[in-house]
């Protein structure tokens, strides 16, 4: 009888429900937005409100997992089982960059892949992410190359400007938080905010 009873006992589940995270846009204050235009001649203010299109963001295969990845040592990657992206990371990066650039350029008319390019688009932006993860206990790393095209310049065939960025950001950790991964995601979001400011400054500097 004891054997029969013990066979009915269901062991407690050890499954841990994963936490899903989203990248977030940067909230720029008015001074940050104005500074982009103030560093150039007043004639550049004509780009304010010009619509733009952000092409599909390109990322390495290992970053396309929904599990959040980090690099504990050089040449090694690890995937977290319990912390995952709440959306495809390609679309998340595009969403945040689109929102950031729209705010900085005061451009409410814009579109981001996979949406179609809107009529009247003046600019196209191409982003290739090479690194986008935590690389030490308190730092994240963003390595990205980017290009901006103006569709009135040789039909947008050649980029007006391009550059590569390799930057480290310190993770601002709050020990009271229930998950330090949240601070990591905030740092990754901030790195996209810094990239957005650089791209916007380049667009404004073209003085078209």
C-alpha positions as CSV (number, residue, x, y, z in Angstrom):
1,X,0.0,0.0,0.0
2,X,2.9,2.4,0.8
3,X,4.4,1.7,-2.6
4,X,1.1,2.5,-4.3
5,X,0.8,5.8,-2.4
6,X,4.3,6.9,-3.1
7,X,3.8,6.3,-6.8
8,X,1.0,8.9,-6.8
9,X,3.2,11.7,-5.4
10,X,4.0,14.3,-8.1
11,X,7.4,15.8,-7.6
12,X,7.6,19.6,-7.3
13,X,8.4,21.2,-10.6
14,X,11.9,22.8,-10.9
15,X,10.9,24.7,-14.1
16,X,11.6,28.5,-13.8
17,X,9.4,30.7,-16.0
18,X,11.7,33.0,-18.0
19,X,11.7,36.8,-17.7
20,X,11.2,38.6,-20.9
21,X,13.0,42.0,-21.6
22,X,12.5,44.8,-24.1
23,X,15.0,47.4,-25.2
24,X,13.7,51.0,-24.5
25,X,14.0,54.3,-26.3
26,X,16.1,57.0,-24.8
27,X,14.3,60.0,-23.4
28,X,16.3,63.0,-24.7
29,X,15.8,66.4,-23.1
30,X,15.3,69.5,-25.2
31,X,18.9,70.5,-24.8
32,X,20.2,67.3,-26.3
33,X,18.0,67.6,-29.3
34,X,18.8,71.3,-29.8
35,X,22.6,70.6,-29.5
36,X,22.6,68.5,-32.6
37,X,21.4,71.5,-34.7
38,X,23.3,74.2,-32.7
39,X,26.7,72.7,-33.7
40,X,26.0,73.4,-37.4
41,X,24.9,76.4,-39.4
42,X,21.3,77.5,-39.1
43,X,20.6,76.4,-42.7
44,X,20.8,72.8,-41.5
45,X,17.5,73.2,-39.6
46,X,15.8,72.5,-42.9
47,X,16.2,68.8,-42.2
48,X,13.8,69.0,-39.2
49,X,10.8,66.9,-40.0
50,X,12.3,65.2,-43.0
51,X,11.0,61.6,-43.1
52,X,13.5,58.7,-43.0
53,X,13.5,55.0,-43.5
54,X,15.6,52.6,-41.3
55,X,16.4,49.5,-43.3
56,X,16.5,46.0,-41.8
57,X,19.1,45.8,-39.1
58,X,21.8,43.2,-39.7
59,X,23.2,41.2,-36.8
60,X,25.4,38.2,-36.3
61,X,23.7,34.8,-36.2
62,X,24.5,34.2,-32.5
63,X,22.6,37.3,-31.5
64,X,19.4,36.2,-33.2
65,X,18.5,33.9,-30.4
66,X,15.7,35.1,-28.1
67,X,17.9,34.1,-25.1
68,X,20.0,37.0,-23.9
69,X,23.7,36.3,-24.6
70,X,26.8,37.5,-22.8
71,X,30.5,36.9,-23.1
72,X,32.3,35.9,-19.9
73,X,35.7,35.6,-21.6
74,X,37.2,36.3,-25.0
75,X,36.0,33.8,-27.6
76,X,33.2,32.4,-25.4
77,X,29.5,33.1,-25.3
78,X,26.8,31.9,-23.0
79,X,23.0,32.0,-23.4
80,X,20.7,32.7,-20.5
81,X,17.8,30.3,-20.2
82,X,15.8,32.5,-17.8
83,X,16.2,35.9,-19.4
84,X,15.0,36.3,-22.9
85,X,14.1,39.0,-25.4
86,X,10.4,39.7,-25.6
87,X,10.6,40.4,-29.4
88,X,13.0,39.5,-32.2
89,X,16.2,41.5,-31.4
90,X,16.5,42.7,-35.0
91,X,13.0,44.3,-34.7
92,X,13.7,45.6,-31.2
93,X,16.9,47.4,-32.2
94,X,15.1,48.9,-35.2
95,X,12.1,50.0,-33.1
96,X,14.3,51.8,-30.6
97,X,16.6,53.4,-33.2
98,X,13.5,54.6,-35.1
99,X,12.0,56.2,-32.0
100,X,15.2,57.8,-31.0
101,X,16.1,59.3,-34.4
102,X,12.5,60.5,-34.9
103,X,12.6,62.4,-31.6
104,X,16.0,63.9,-32.2
105,X,15.2,65.0,-35.8
106,X,11.6,66.0,-34.9
107,X,10.5,63.6,-37.7
108,X,7.1,62.1,-36.9
109,X,6.9,60.7,-40.4
110,X,9.3,57.8,-40.6
111,X,9.2,54.0,-41.1
112,X,11.3,51.1,-40.0
113,X,11.7,47.6,-41.6
114,X,9.6,45.4,-41.9
115,X,7.2,48.3,-42.6
116,X,7.3,49.8,-46.1
117,X,9.1,53.0,-46.9
118,X,6.8,56.0,-46.9
119,X,6.3,58.4,-49.7
120,X,8.5,61.4,-49.5
121,X,11.3,59.7,-47.7
122,X,14.5,61.8,-47.9
123,X,16.9,59.6,-45.9
124,X,17.7,55.9,-45.6
125,X,19.8,54.5,-42.8
126,X,21.6,51.1,-42.9
127,X,22.8,49.5,-39.6
128,X,25.0,46.5,-39.2
129,X,25.5,45.3,-35.6
130,X,28.7,43.3,-34.9
131,X,28.6,43.2,-31.1
132,X,25.8,43.8,-28.7
133,X,26.1,42.1,-25.3
134,X,27.6,42.3,-21.8
135,X,31.3,41.6,-21.9
136,X,32.3,41.9,-18.3
137,X,30.7,42.2,-14.8
138,X,29.9,45.9,-15.3
139,X,30.2,46.7,-19.0
140,X,28.3,46.2,-22.3
141,X,29.8,46.6,-25.7
142,X,28.3,47.9,-28.9
143,X,30.2,47.5,-32.2
144,X,28.3,48.8,-35.2
145,X,28.8,50.1,-38.7
146,X,26.3,52.5,-40.2
147,X,25.6,54.3,-43.5
148,X,23.2,57.2,-44.3
149,X,21.8,57.7,-47.8
150,X,20.0,60.7,-49.2
151,X,17.6,59.7,-52.0
152,X,18.2,63.0,-53.8
153,X,21.9,62.2,-54.1
154,X,22.7,59.8,-57.0
155,X,19.4,58.1,-56.3
156,X,20.6,57.0,-53.0
157,X,23.1,54.6,-54.5
158,X,26.1,55.7,-52.5
159,X,26.2,56.6,-48.8
160,X,26.7,60.2,-48.0
161,X,28.4,59.2,-44.8
162,X,29.4,56.0,-43.0
163,X,31.3,55.1,-39.9
164,X,32.1,52.3,-37.4
165,X,31.6,52.6,-33.7
166,X,33.1,50.5,-31.0
167,X,32.0,51.5,-27.6
168,X,31.8,50.2,-24.0
169,X,29.2,51.4,-21.5
170,X,29.2,50.9,-17.8
171,X,26.2,49.1,-16.4
172,X,24.6,51.2,-13.7
173,X,23.7,48.5,-11.3
174,X,21.1,48.8,-8.6
175,X,21.5,46.0,-6.1
176,X,17.8,46.5,-4.9
177,X,16.5,45.4,-8.3
178,X,15.2,41.8,-8.6
179,X,17.3,41.2,-11.7
180,X,20.7,42.7,-12.6
181,X,19.9,41.8,-16.2
182,X,17.5,44.7,-16.2
183,X,20.4,47.0,-15.7
184,X,22.3,45.3,-18.5
185,X,19.3,45.8,-20.9
186,X,19.1,49.5,-19.8
187,X,22.8,49.9,-20.7
188,X,22.3,48.3,-24.1
189,X,19.4,50.6,-24.7
190,X,21.5,53.6,-23.7
191,X,24.2,52.5,-26.2
192,X,21.5,52.7,-29.0
193,X,20.6,56.2,-27.8
194,X,24.3,57.3,-28.2
195,X,24.4,55.8,-31.6
196,X,21.2,57.6,-32.6
197,X,22.7,61.0,-31.6
198,X,25.8,60.3,-33.8
199,X,23.6,59.3,-36.8
200,X,21.4,62.4,-36.4
201,X,24.5,64.7,-36.1
202,X,25.8,63.2,-39.4
203,X,22.5,63.8,-41.2
204,X,22.3,67.4,-40.0
205,X,25.9,68.0,-41.0
206,X,25.2,67.3,-44.6
207,X,23.5,70.7,-45.0
208,X,21.3,69.6,-47.8
